[in-house]
Amino acid sequence: MFAKIWTDYIAPLLGRPPRFQAAALCYRYGDAGLEVLLITSRTTKRWILPKGWPKPGTDAGGTALEEAWEEAGIKPRGGRPRKIGRYRYDKVLSGGLPAATDVDVYAINVEKLYDDFPEVGQRDRRWFTPQEAAELVDEETLRDLLLTLPADLA
């Protein structure tokens, strides 16, 4: 019990270093030009990028690719994900306290979306222009990243 109190309440208050996640900025070129894929979070239904904690034996780009499959059902066009930026947000832990979390963002060109994937039915997913996506996300630094995407994503 003391370990849970320490982990969920006391340690976050002591200002430990930020946690780390990897996110997938899934993109395609459609009729409107560049489009990015946002998904909803499972609990609050906010619009976010697919993201997750690093997994043993997988680099951050591989983690982003795996999260994009599990959370959004993407099939990548090919090639390795490319890091294009970073943002920070407060991840709410199981005890209800926020923990600063740095998120490295990897660009993934999407060939198609599958109808069946691990988290189907738990999230919504939708394509947006980068400007539309920037208006929908809560994190200011993610908003800035969406508005200044590299021109050479393709």
C-alpha positions in Angstrom: 0.0 0.0 0.0 2.8 2.4 0.9 4.4 1.7 -2.5 1.2 2.7 -4.4 0.9 5.9 -2.3 4.6 6.7 -3.1 4.2 6.0 -6.8 0.9 7.7 -7.4 1.1 10.7 -5.1 4.4 11.5 -3.4 6.9 10.8 -6.2 5.1 13.0 -8.8 5.2 15.9 -6.3 8.9 15.6 -6.0 9.4 16.7 -9.6 10.9 13.6 -11.1 12.1 13.8 -14.7 9.5 13.7 -17.5 8.2 10.4 -18.7 8.7 9.5 -22.4 6.3 8.3 -25.1 6.5 7.9 -28.9 3.7 9.1 -31.1 2.7 8.5 -34.8 1.8 11.4 -37.0 0.0 9.3 -39.6 -0.4 11.2 -42.9 -1.6 10.9 -46.5 -2.1 13.1 -49.5 -5.8 13.4 -50.4 -8.1 15.6 -52.4 -7.5 18.5 -49.9 -3.7 18.0 -50.0 -1.9 16.9 -46.8 -4.1 15.2 -44.3 -3.2 13.9 -40.8 -5.0 11.2 -38.8 -6.3 11.9 -35.3 -7.8 9.4 -33.0 -9.8 9.9 -29.8 -8.5 8.9 -26.4 -10.3 6.1 -24.8 -11.4 7.9 -21.6 -11.8 11.6 -22.4 -12.5 11.3 -26.1 -10.1 14.1 -26.8 -8.4 14.2 -30.3 -4.8 12.9 -30.1 -2.1 11.2 -32.0 -1.6 7.4 -31.5 1.1 7.1 -28.9 2.5 4.9 -26.2 5.2 3.9 -23.8 8.5 2.4 -25.2 8.5 -1.3 -25.5 11.6 -3.5 -24.7 13.4 -4.4 -27.9 11.7 -1.7 -30.0 13.1 1.8 -30.7 10.9 4.9 -30.5 10.0 4.8 -34.2 9.0 1.1 -33.9 6.9 2.0 -30.9 5.1 4.7 -32.9 4.5 2.3 -35.7 3.1 -0.3 -33.4 0.8 2.2 -31.6 -0.5 3.5 -35.0 -1.5 -0.1 -35.9 -3.0 -0.9 -32.5 -4.9 2.4 -31.9 -5.7 3.4 -35.5 -5.4 0.4 -37.7 -3.0 1.8 -40.2 -0.9 0.1 -42.9 2.2 2.1 -43.5 3.3 2.9 -47.1 6.8 1.7 -46.2 10.1 3.0 -44.9 11.1 3.7 -41.4 9.2 6.3 -39.4 11.0 9.6 -39.3 11.2 11.8 -36.1 9.8 15.2 -36.9 9.4 16.8 -33.5 8.5 16.6 -29.9 5.7 17.9 -27.6 5.0 17.7 -23.9 1.7 17.1 -22.1 0.6 16.1 -18.6 -0.3 12.4 -18.5 -2.8 11.7 -15.7 -1.6 8.7 -13.8 -3.8 6.1 -12.1 -3.8 8.0 -8.9 -5.2 11.1 -10.6 -2.0 13.2 -10.5 -0.4 14.6 -13.7 3.1 13.7 -14.8 5.0 15.7 -17.4 5.5 13.5 -20.4 7.7 14.2 -23.4 6.5 12.7 -26.7 8.7 12.2 -29.7 6.6 12.4 -32.9 7.3 10.2 -35.9 5.9 10.7 -39.4 4.3 7.6 -40.9 3.0 7.7 -44.5 -0.3 5.7 -44.5 -1.2 3.4 -47.4 -4.6 2.3 -46.0 -6.7 2.0 -42.9 -7.9 -1.4 -41.8 -11.5 -1.9 -40.6 -10.3 -4.5 -38.0 -7.5 -3.6 -35.6 -6.8 -4.2 -31.8 -8.6 -1.0 -30.5 -11.5 -0.9 -33.0 -14.6 0.3 -31.3 -12.7 2.0 -28.5 -11.6 5.1 -30.5 -12.8 7.2 -33.3 -10.4 8.1 -36.1 -10.6 10.8 -38.8 -8.5 12.6 -41.4 -8.0 16.3 -41.0 -5.9 19.0 -42.7 -3.0 20.0 -40.4 -4.8 23.3 -39.7 -8.1 21.5 -38.7 -6.1 19.0 -36.5 -4.3 21.9 -34.8 -7.6 23.4 -33.7 -8.8 20.1 -32.2 -5.8 19.1 -30.1 -5.4 20.4 -26.5 -1.6 20.5 -26.3 -0.1 23.8 -27.4 3.2 22.4 -28.5 1.5 19.6 -30.6 -0.7 22.4 -32.1 2.5 24.2 -33.1 4.0 21.1 -34.6 0.9 20.4 -36.7 1.0 24.0 -38.1 4.7 23.7 -39.0 5.0 20.2 -40.5 8.0 19.6 -42.7 7.3 20.2 -46.4 9.2 17.0 -47.3 6.9 14.5 -45.5 6.4 12.4 -48.7 
